Amino acid sequence: MKVAVYHNNKDVRIEERPMPKIGPGELLIKVMASGICGSDVMEWYRLKKAPCVLGHETSGEVVEAGRGVARFKKGDRVVFTHHVPCNDCRYCKRGFQTLCDTLRATNFDPGGFSQFVRLPAINVERGTLALPDSVSFEEATFVEPLGCVVRGFRLARFEPGLSVLVLGSGMAGILTIALAKSLGAGRIVATDISPFRLELAKKFGADAVLPASDVTQKLVGVNNGSPAEFVVVCAGAPAVFSQALKCADRGAAILYFAPAEPGQEIPLPIFDFWHNGTTLTSSYGASIEDLTQALDLIREKRVPVAQMISHRLDLEEAPLGFKLVAEAKESLKVILEPHRASN
């Protein structure tokens, strides 16, 4: 089978590898669609594991079910996650499944940028969902990233009617805007350095958009005279993390969704933070409950993910896909379809 092996953002190689062999409780999946995530092109995060086969926003069709698998059979359409929790450690028992050591150690074999993957038994049991006929394989690639946004909103205690500021209108920002709109947000303001992405932000639900350099000066003017009540950081630049604190209203929640490189620090104005009653929250990953909610939102067309796909590429075009996502110019969601050429 063919796989796309990541060495760095400018070096993605198509190779031949043996088909994975499954054991008891496992599934062999024909990968039908796999999205390139923004995290896939964060070299500071990925290079330490290279060379490797990436791809975790993945859906496909069951080719073979191992002994003991009762929930799925050959021909079933599924969407599945790479990281799954133990459900028994102190983190899981407190509802912090994405902090679980098991979740951070699990994965499928070899990765979503391949023609076939083997799902270990724990992933089959705790991280695989049947895909409704009304949801395409392409739409299903959004279950994982949207599930991460769903979790962030829950942890930050989002409520309908709150004014929302989204700092960064890349893929995560667009999903944040669309989810906020579907959940009944008040006014939604989005920022970015790219005019192309600001147009996308308006398309998917932002009531107003601002160049990132102008947000602290102009936010109040486009947000009914007030700072934002719910701020989501969807860009990893240190300046954006500091910007969020300046744009938050009294009693606001700030969700740090995007990561920054290890060692990055921002000053925290302790008095303002205390005096204004600001809540700071971070979020990583998604649990199966978050993924289930995301799938429901997609199935109900409440978040129009199909409209967010900008590029559909064959697996052999993976180098181009990584280039498009890394350059972040005029692409939004790039999806690889490993069997596209044969369809």
C-alpha positions in Angstrom: 0.0 0.0 0.0 1.0 3.6 -0.4 1.8 5.9 2.5 2.9 9.6 2.7 6.0 9.8 5.0 6.6 13.1 6.7 10.2 14.3 7.1 9.5 18.0 7.2 7.0 20.4 5.7 9.0 20.5 2.4 9.9 16.8 2.4 6.9 14.4 2.3 7.7 11.2 0.4 5.3 8.6 -1.1 6.4 5.1 -0.2 5.2 1.5 -0.5 4.7 -0.5 2.7 3.1 -3.9 3.5 -0.6 -3.9 4.4 -1.1 -3.9 8.2 -2.2 -7.3 9.7 -4.8 -7.2 12.4 -5.3 -9.2 15.5 -8.2 -10.0 17.9 -10.4 -7.0 18.6 -8.9 -4.9 15.8 -10.1 -3.4 12.5 -8.5 -3.0 9.1 -9.7 0.2 7.6 -9.6 1.4 4.0 -8.9 5.1 4.4 -11.3 7.2 2.3 -10.4 10.7 3.5 -7.9 12.3 5.8 -7.5 16.0 6.6 -4.2 17.8 7.0 -4.4 19.5 10.4 -2.6 22.7 11.2 -0.7 20.8 13.9 0.7 18.5 11.1 2.8 21.4 9.8 4.0 22.7 13.2 7.6 21.6 12.7 8.7 22.3 16.2 6.1 19.7 17.3 6.5 17.2 14.5 10.2 17.0 13.6 11.1 15.2 16.8 9.1 12.2 15.6 10.0 12.3 11.9 10.1 10.4 9.7 6.6 9.2 10.4 3.2 8.8 8.8 0.9 11.6 10.1 -2.9 12.0 9.7 -5.4 11.8 12.5 -8.6 13.4 11.0 -9.6 10.2 9.2 -12.6 8.2 8.0 -13.0 5.1 6.0 -14.5 1.7 5.4 -14.0 -1.5 7.4 -12.2 -4.1 5.2 -11.7 -6.7 7.9 -12.8 -7.2 11.5 -10.7 -9.2 14.0 -12.0 -12.0 16.2 -14.2 -10.6 18.9 -15.3 -7.4 17.2 -19.1 -7.2 17.6 -19.9 -3.6 16.8 -18.5 -3.4 13.3 -18.3 -5.6 10.2 -16.8 -5.5 6.7 -18.3 -2.7 4.7 -19.2 -0.4 7.6 -18.5 3.3 7.2 -16.6 4.6 10.3 -14.9 7.6 11.7 -12.2 7.1 14.4 -9.8 8.9 16.6 -6.1 8.2 17.1 -5.9 9.0 20.8 -8.2 7.2 23.3 -8.2 7.3 27.1 -8.0 4.5 29.7 -11.2 5.7 31.4 -9.8 4.5 34.8 -7.0 6.9 35.8 -7.4 9.9 38.1 -7.6 12.2 35.1 -10.3 10.3 33.4 -12.3 9.9 36.5 -12.3 13.7 36.9 -13.5 14.2 33.3 -10.0 15.2 32.0 -9.7 12.3 29.5 -7.4 14.2 27.2 -4.8 14.5 30.0 -4.7 10.7 30.4 -1.3 9.0 29.8 -3.0 6.2 27.8 -4.6 8.8 25.5 -1.3 10.4 24.8 0.4 7.1 24.0 -2.3 5.5 21.8 -2.5 5.7 18.0 -3.5 3.8 14.9 -1.1 2.1 12.5 0.6 3.6 10.6 -1.3 7.0 10.3 -4.2 8.5 8.3 -2.0 9.5 5.3 -2.0 5.9 4.0 -4.3 3.7 2.0 -5.1 1.4 4.9 -4.8 1.6 8.7 -4.9 -0.9 11.5 -7.1 0.2 14.5 -5.9 -1.4 17.8 -8.5 -2.9 20.0 -8.6 0.0 22.4 -9.2 2.4 19.5 -12.0 0.2 18.2 -13.6 0.0 21.6 -13.2 3.6 22.8 -12.6 5.8 19.7 -14.6 4.5 16.7 -18.1 5.7 15.6 -20.4 4.4 13.0 -20.8 7.0 10.2 -24.4 7.8 9.2 -25.2 7.5 5.5 -26.0 11.2 5.4 -22.4 12.2 6.4 -19.7 11.9 3.7 -16.2 10.6 4.3 -15.0 14.1 3.6 -17.3 15.6 6.2 -16.3 13.0 8.7 -12.7 14.2 8.7 -14.0 17.2 10.6 -15.3 15.2 13.5 -11.9 15.2 15.3 -11.1 18.9 14.9 -14.7 20.0 15.6 -14.7 17.7 18.6 -11.6 19.5 20.0 -13.5 22.9 19.6 -16.6 21.4 21.2 -14.5 20.4 24.2 -12.9 23.8 24.5 -16.3 25.5 24.6 -17.5 23.1 27.3 -14.4 23.6 29.5 -14.6 27.4 29.1 -18.4 27.3 30.0 -19.6 29.0 26.8 -23.2 30.2 27.1 -25.6 31.4 24.3 -25.8 35.1 23.9 -22.2 35.8 24.8 -20.2 38.1 22.5 -17.3 36.2 21.0 -13.9 37.2 19.8 -11.9 34.7 17.7 -8.2 35.6 17.4 -7.0 33.8 14.3 -9.2 32.7 11.4 -7.4 29.6 10.2 -9.2 26.2 10.2 -9.5 26.1 14.0 -10.8 29.7 14.0 -13.4 29.0 11.3 -14.7 26.0 13.2 -14.8 28.1 16.3 -16.8 30.8 14.5 -19.2 28.3 13.0 -19.7 26.5 16.3 -20.3 29.7 18.2 -22.9 30.8 15.7 -24.7 27.4 15.8 -24.8 27.5 19.6 -26.4 30.9 19.7 -23.6 33.3 20.4 -24.2 37.0 20.5 -22.0 39.2 18.3 -19.0 37.4 16.8 -15.8 39.3 15.9 -12.9 37.6 14.1 -9.3 38.6 13.4 -6.5 37.5 11.2 -3.5 38.9 9.3 -4.9 37.5 6.0 -7.6 39.3 4.1 -8.5 35.9 2.5 -9.2 34.4 5.9 -11.1 37.4 7.1 -13.5 36.9 4.1 -13.8 33.2 5.2 -14.6 34.3 8.7 -17.5 36.5 7.4 -18.7 33.6 5.3 -18.9 31.2 8.2 -20.6 33.5 10.7 -18.5 36.4 11.9 -20.5 39.6 12.3 -17.4 41.8 12.0 -13.8 41.2 11.1 -10.6 43.1 12.0 -7.0 42.9 10.9 -5.1 41.4 13.8 -3.0 44.5 14.2 -6.1 46.7 14.9 -8.1 44.5 17.2 -7.3 46.1 20.6 -7.9 49.6 19.2 -11.1 48.8 17.2 -12.8 45.9 19.0 -15.2 48.1 21.1 -16.3 50.0 18.0 -17.5 46.8 16.2 -18.7 45.0 19.3 -21.6 47.2 20.5 -19.3 49.3 22.6 -17.8 46.6 24.8 -14.9 44.2 25.0 -15.6 40.5 24.3 -17.2 38.2 26.8 -15.8 35.0 25.4 -12.3 35.1 23.7 -10.8 32.2 21.9 -7.1 32.2 20.9 -6.7 30.3 17.6 -3.3 31.5 16.6 -0.1 30.5 18.3 1.9 33.7 18.1 2.9 35.0 21.6 1.5 38.5 20.8 -2.0 37.0 20.3 -2.0 35.4 23.8 -1.3 38.9 25.3 -3.8 40.5 23.0 -6.5 38.2 24.4 -6.1 39.7 27.9 -6.5 43.2 26.5 -9.7 42.3 24.6 -11.6 40.5 27.4 -14.5 42.2 29.2 -14.9 42.0 33.0 -16.0 38.5 33.9 -14.9 37.2 30.5 -13.5 33.7 29.8 -10.4 33.3 27.6 -9.9 30.0 25.9 -6.3 29.3 24.9 -7.0 26.8 22.1 -3.9 27.2 20.0 -0.5 26.0 21.3 2.7 27.9 21.4 6.2 26.5 21.3 7.6 25.2 24.5 9.3 27.9 26.6 7.2 30.7 25.3 6.0 33.0 28.1 3.6 36.0 28.3 3.4 38.6 31.0 0.2 38.3 33.1 -1.1 41.6 34.6 -2.1 40.1 37.9 -4.0 43.0 39.2 -6.1 43.4 36.1 -6.7 39.7 35.9 -7.8 39.6 39.6 -9.8 42.9 39.5 -11.7 42.0 36.3 -12.6 38.5 37.2 -11.1 36.9 34.1 -11.2 33.2 33.6 -8.3 31.6 31.7 -8.9 28.1 30.2 -6.9 25.9 27.9 -8.0 22.8 26.0 -6.3 19.9 24.3 -7.8 17.1 22.3 -11.3 15.6 22.5 -13.0 12.7 24.3 -15.4 10.3 22.6 -18.3 12.3 24.0 -16.9 15.4 22.3 -16.5 13.5 19.0 -20.0 12.2 19.3 -21.4 15.7 19.7 -19.3 16.9 16.8 -20.7 14.1 14.6 -24.2 15.1 15.6 -23.6 18.7 14.7 -22.2 17.7 11.3 -25.1 15.3 10.6 -27.6 17.9 11.5 -25.8 20.4 9.2 -25.5 22.9 12.1 -21.8 23.3 11.3 -21.4 23.5 7.4 -18.1 21.6 7.2 -18.5 20.6 3.6 -18.2 24.2 2.5 -14.9 24.5 4.4 -13.1 22.1 2.1 -10.8 24.1 -0.3 -8.7 21.2 -1.7 -9.2 17.5 -2.4 -6.0 15.7 -3.3 -4.8 12.2 -4.1 -2.4 10.7 -1.6 0.4 11.1 -4.1 -0.3 14.9 -3.9 0.5 14.9 -0.2 3.6 17.1 -0.7 1.4 19.7 -2.3 -1.1 19.4 0.5 1.5 20.1 3.1 2.8 23.0 1.1 -0.7 24.5 0.9 -1.3 24.1 4.7 2.1 25.3 5.7 2.0 28.4 3.6 -1.6 29.2 4.8 -2.3 31.5 1.8 -5.5 30.6 0.0 -6.4 27.2 1.4 -8.7 26.3 4.3 -9.2 22.6 4.6 -7.0 20.3 2.5 -8.1 16.7 2.4 -6.2 13.7 1.1 -8.2 10.9 -0.5 -5.9 7.9 -0.7 -8.1 6.0 -3.1 -9.1 9.0 -5.2 -7.3 7.9 -8.3 -9.0 4.5 -8.3 -12.5 5.8 -7.7 
